[in-house]
């Protein structure tokens, strides 16, 4: 779902952007794809060093090789795995599905929807199950895949590294998927995607190269996370839990869903107010992510400040209070 009128960003820094009218807005909608916010000085520096380096078939940049080794190191379970760098998370997911189909000689793919509480049932004709790492049924999905001979794909394309308090969201569970899918959040929002296998026995039939600029940005992002940004994000998440956990409204469910900086405000079914809520927050200077008719994503970047959390919580609280008065 999306709002009718987009925000035209003229400039931005950190968690804030300036629109075409000169107004400033706090962006708590893009943390999954741009966890370093806007105009991060270290990302700008490394991109200047790389320069104009378009991707070319058969040409592999040193940064891509270094990144592949780094991703193999970061993904849980050791370094005995394969890595394929892509142009986007969507392409990475397509490559993961391709790999599963080739491995199993099956074609069907099951997508485990977070909107459904049903227990995953996997048939013998299924090649793979694509699951969100924060779905509470992912352990059941692992067991069902093992029983059916299917592969489990961890789709993290929409989750920025470090935003859950861990490099990968799947680290919050003991589940080990067969294939991990990463998106452009790993490259600070630049075109990027990657597949990482859980075993070196899984391999693609053809080679591919990634975008050198995206690979350079991803390496720098990982370096920033390892030095201080991961811990900074955890502290920020504590503040987010503290302020947003106090929100209350007759239209809200009792709990704020999610973990770390990946949070979802859930409205009671049938209220149909999520889109209007997001619009009113935007008019008050806060950008949130409209997920469905009943859910709104709160996705601050890792570089946000505690005062930004306070501003966002104040805006959300005032908008909810206005909704309750109209009830």
C-alpha positions in Angstrom: 0.0 0.0 0.0 1.1 3.6 -0.6 -0.1 7.1 -0.1 -1.5 9.0 -3.0 1.0 11.9 -2.9 4.8 11.1 -2.6 7.2 13.3 -0.7 9.7 15.0 -3.1 13.0 15.0 -1.2 15.3 17.9 -2.1 18.1 17.2 0.4 18.7 15.2 3.6 21.1 14.4 6.4 20.9 11.5 8.8 17.3 10.6 9.7 15.9 13.9 8.3 15.0 15.0 4.9 14.1 18.4 3.3 11.2 18.3 0.8 10.7 20.5 -2.2 8.9 23.2 -0.2 11.7 23.5 2.4 9.9 21.6 5.0 11.8 19.1 7.2 10.5 15.6 7.9 11.8 12.8 10.1 12.1 9.6 8.1 11.1 6.6 10.2 9.9 4.8 7.1 13.2 3.8 5.3 15.4 2.2 8.0 15.1 -1.2 6.3 16.5 0.0 3.0 18.6 3.0 4.2 19.8 2.1 7.7 22.5 4.8 7.6 20.1 7.5 6.7 21.0 10.2 4.1 24.4 11.6 3.2 26.4 9.5 5.6 30.0 11.0 5.3 31.8 7.7 5.3 29.6 6.3 2.5 30.1 9.4 0.5 33.8 9.1 0.9 34.1 5.5 -0.2 31.9 6.1 -3.2 34.2 9.0 -4.3 37.1 6.6 -4.0 35.4 4.0 -6.2 34.4 6.6 -8.7 32.3 5.7 -11.8 32.5 1.9 -11.8 29.6 0.3 -13.7 29.0 -3.4 -13.5 30.3 -5.5 -16.4 29.7 -9.2 -17.1 32.8 -11.2 -16.4 34.6 -8.4 -14.6 35.0 -8.8 -10.8 36.2 -5.9 -8.7 38.4 -6.5 -5.6 35.7 -5.0 -3.4 33.3 -7.6 -4.6 35.7 -10.5 -3.7 36.3 -8.9 -0.3 32.6 -8.5 0.3 31.8 -12.1 -0.6 34.3 -13.3 1.9 32.9 -11.0 4.5 29.3 -12.1 4.0 30.4 -15.7 4.2 32.0 -14.9 7.5 29.0 -13.0 8.9 26.2 -15.4 8.1 25.7 -17.9 11.0 27.2 -21.3 10.7 30.7 -20.9 9.5 32.3 -19.9 6.2 31.6 -23.1 4.2 29.1 -21.5 1.8 28.6 -19.8 -1.5 27.9 -16.1 -2.1 26.3 -14.4 -5.1 26.2 -10.6 -5.3 23.2 -9.1 -7.2 21.8 -5.7 -8.2 18.8 -5.8 -5.8 17.1 -7.9 -3.1 14.4 -8.9 -5.6 17.0 -10.3 -8.0 18.7 -12.0 -5.0 15.4 -13.7 -4.1 15.0 -14.8 -7.7 18.5 -16.3 -7.7 17.7 -18.1 -4.4 14.5 -19.6 -5.8 16.4 -20.6 -9.0 19.0 -22.4 -6.8 16.3 -24.2 -4.8 14.5 -25.4 -8.0 17.7 -26.7 -9.5 18.6 -28.5 -6.3 15.2 -30.2 -5.8 14.1 -30.6 -9.4 10.8 -29.0 -8.3 9.1 -25.8 -9.3 6.6 -24.7 -6.7 7.5 -22.1 -4.1 5.6 -21.3 -0.9 5.7 -17.8 0.6 5.1 -17.8 4.4 2.9 -14.7 4.9 3.3 -12.8 8.2 -0.4 -11.8 7.9 -1.5 -15.4 8.4 -1.2 -17.4 11.6 -1.6 -20.7 9.9 0.9 -23.5 10.5 3.1 -23.9 7.4 2.1 -27.0 5.4 4.7 -28.0 2.8 3.9 -30.5 0.0 6.3 -32.9 -1.6 6.1 -30.8 -4.8 7.5 -27.6 -3.1 11.1 -26.6 -3.9 11.4 -23.8 -1.3 9.7 -21.9 1.4 10.4 -18.1 1.6 10.0 -16.9 5.1 10.5 -13.6 7.0 13.1 -14.0 9.7 10.9 -12.5 12.4 7.9 -14.7 11.6 7.2 -16.7 14.7 6.5 -19.8 12.6 9.9 -20.0 11.0 11.0 -22.9 13.3 7.9 -24.8 12.1 8.8 -23.9 8.5 12.3 -25.3 9.0 10.9 -28.6 10.3 8.3 -28.8 7.5 11.0 -28.1 4.9 13.2 -30.9 6.3 10.3 -33.3 6.2 9.4 -32.4 2.6 12.9 -32.1 1.3 12.4 -28.5 0.5 14.8 -25.6 1.0 14.1 -22.8 3.5 14.9 -19.2 2.2 15.4 -16.5 4.8 14.2 -13.3 3.1 15.9 -10.3 4.8 15.8 -8.0 1.7 13.6 -5.5 3.5 15.5 -5.5 6.8 18.5 -3.3 7.2 21.6 -5.0 8.8 21.8 -4.3 12.5 18.3 -2.8 12.8 17.1 -5.8 14.9 20.2 -5.6 17.2 22.0 -8.2 15.2 23.7 -8.2 11.8 21.0 -10.5 10.5 17.5 -10.8 11.9 17.7 -14.6 11.7 20.3 -14.6 14.5 17.4 -13.9 16.9 16.4 -17.5 16.4 18.3 -20.8 16.3 16.9 -21.6 12.9 19.5 -22.0 10.1 18.0 -21.6 6.6 19.4 -23.1 3.5 19.7 -19.7 1.7 19.9 -16.1 3.0 18.6 -13.2 0.9 20.0 -9.7 1.6 18.9 -6.3 0.1 20.0 -2.8 -0.5 20.0 -1.9 3.2 23.4 -3.6 3.3 24.7 -1.0 0.8 23.2 2.0 2.6 20.3 2.2 0.1 22.3 1.8 -3.1 21.4 -0.9 -5.7 22.5 -4.2 -4.1 21.4 -7.7 -3.2 23.1 -10.9 -2.2 22.4 -14.6 -1.8 24.4 -16.6 0.8 24.0 -20.3 1.0 24.1 -22.4 4.1 26.4 -24.9 2.4 29.0 -24.9 -0.3 27.2 -27.9 -1.9 24.6 -25.4 -3.1 25.9 -23.6 -6.2 24.7 -21.7 -9.2 25.2 -23.0 -12.8 26.3 -19.5 -14.0 28.5 -16.8 -12.7 27.4 -13.2 -12.1 28.9 -9.9 -10.9 27.5 -7.2 -8.7 27.7 -3.5 -8.8 31.1 -2.3 -7.7 29.7 0.8 -6.1 27.1 -1.2 -4.2 29.8 -3.6 -3.1 32.0 -0.8 -1.8 29.1 0.8 0.1 28.2 -2.6 1.6 31.8 -3.2 2.8 31.8 0.2 4.4 28.4 -0.3 6.0 29.6 -3.6 7.6 32.7 -1.9 8.9 30.6 0.9 10.5 28.4 -1.7 12.1 31.3 -3.7 13.5 33.0 -0.7 15.0 30.2 1.2 16.7 26.9 1.4 14.8 25.5 -1.9 15.8 25.8 -1.0 19.5 24.5 2.5 18.8 21.4 0.9 17.2 20.8 -1.3 20.2 20.8 1.7 22.5 18.4 3.5 20.2 16.1 0.5 20.2 15.9 0.7 24.0 14.7 4.3 23.7 12.2 3.4 21.0 10.8 0.6 23.1 10.5 2.9 26.1 8.7 5.7 24.3 6.5 3.7 21.8 5.7 1.1 24.4 3.7 3.7 26.3 1.4 4.5 23.4 -2.3 3.7 23.9 -5.5 4.2 21.9 -8.9 2.6 21.6 -7.9 1.8 18.0 -4.6 0.0 18.8 -3.8 -3.5 19.6 -2.1 -3.8 23.0 1.4 -4.5 21.9 4.0 -2.9 19.5 5.0 -5.8 17.3 8.7 -6.4 16.3 12.1 -6.1 17.7 14.9 -3.5 17.8 14.3 -0.8 15.2 11.9 -3.0 13.2 8.6 -2.2 14.8 5.0 -2.3 13.6 2.0 -0.4 15.0 -1.0 -2.6 14.8 -4.5 -1.2 14.6 -7.6 -3.2 15.6 -9.2 -5.0 12.6 -12.0 -3.2 10.9 -10.9 0.3 12.0 -9.4 1.1 8.6 -7.5 4.1 9.9 -3.9 3.1 9.1 -3.6 5.2 5.9 -5.2 8.3 7.5 -2.9 7.8 10.5 0.2 7.8 8.3 -1.0 10.8 6.4 -1.6 12.9 9.6 1.8 11.9 10.9 3.4 13.0 7.6 1.6 16.4 7.9 3.1 16.7 11.3 6.7 16.1 10.0 7.0 12.3 10.6 7.3 9.7 7.8 6.1 6.2 8.6 5.6 3.1 6.4 2.1 2.1 5.5 2.2 -1.8 5.4 -1.5 -2.7 5.3 -5.0 -1.4 6.2 -4.2 -2.3 9.9 -0.4 -2.0 10.2 2.1 0.8 10.1 5.9 0.3 10.1 8.2 2.3 12.3 11.6 1.9 10.7 14.2 4.5 12.0 17.7 4.4 10.7 20.6 3.4 12.9 21.9 7.0 12.8 18.8 8.5 14.4 19.1 10.3 17.7 17.3 9.8 20.9 15.6 13.2 20.4 14.4 11.9 17.1 12.7 9.0 18.9 11.1 11.5 21.3 9.8 13.7 18.4 8.4 10.7 16.6 6.7 9.4 19.8 5.2 12.8 20.5 3.8 13.1 16.9 2.3 9.6 17.1 0.8 10.2 20.5 -0.9 13.4 19.4 -2.3 11.8 16.2 -3.7 8.9 18.2 -5.2 11.2 20.7 -7.0 13.1 17.9 -8.3 9.8 16.5 -9.7 8.9 20.0 -11.5 12.2 20.3 -13.2 11.6 17.0 -14.4 8.2 18.0 
